[in-house]
């Protein structure tokens, strides 16, 4: 596959490719594609080419509809112009840097890459004396742009740079800070009192939850409610552990009954395996009582059956039948079915 991508790389212009078209071409070339678990190998190759900066995903929320999912479209980045670095200079810097990748891939031996390496080496000489700062601050200091080390279309070569030179992020004395989130602490409670935390996906239900909490009607009786803001909570959840003291918290998550909602909670559970996170079943069960108000699911949502099955297993057989019907009909139940009025009617 690397050879195929290399053939279509242009020295001056990016090219757009469709992942499904690319995979189809590979399937036609390999008779035993399915027997060799071809899609998994294809996925791993795409991720590696992305990490190396050869490909950059186009982040438009379109995916290839398979598991694990890939963005539907990628940019094939311009081919690096081959130049040979001075081997003596490489040897002088090899006490702190690993040049083996560049030996195997001379196409990365560019003038721009060498300038980055020199700046990195200079920093590493005094790294022990430096303070820990954010990824963005260190990226700006060393590479001239705060987004260089982020996974972005703006700098597709940046994400793989540290991997190519063999330097882990922690050696740059930098940390990726969690994004702040909106939360509500129950009146009369202090931070030290927090034990149960409810995370809700949508803004409307966040405000409804606050009213229910203050009226002592909210399930789980949480001391804290967090507005997850859809998938943003996956980036911002680590901020919780910077803001609140370390202890064993109980987290309950409630989102829409749809493919995206299932994915959010189980990706959270996967990223924070030492934390007690579980679906807010009492709230989901209330939502299921409004089954007739189901509506169409966003066609751009990735329907991951692994997340679906992991979510469904928390429910009874009767409840799973309703959830399966939602899935088969490509329908969903939005969190907004639970208003202050409908909640009271369920009591």
Helices and strands as residue ranges (DSSP letters): H 2-8, E 15-18, H 19-29, H 38-51, E 55-57, E 73-76, H 87-93, H 100-104, G 106-108, H 111-124, G 127-129, E 133-134, H 135-143, H 161-165, G 169-172, E 174-175, E 182-185, G 191-193, E 196-200, H 203-214, G 219-221, E 224-227, G 230-232, H 233-236, H 239-243, E 250-254, H 259-271, E 276-279, H 281-288, G 291-293, E 295-296, H 305-312, H 317-329, E 331-332, G 335-337, H 340-346
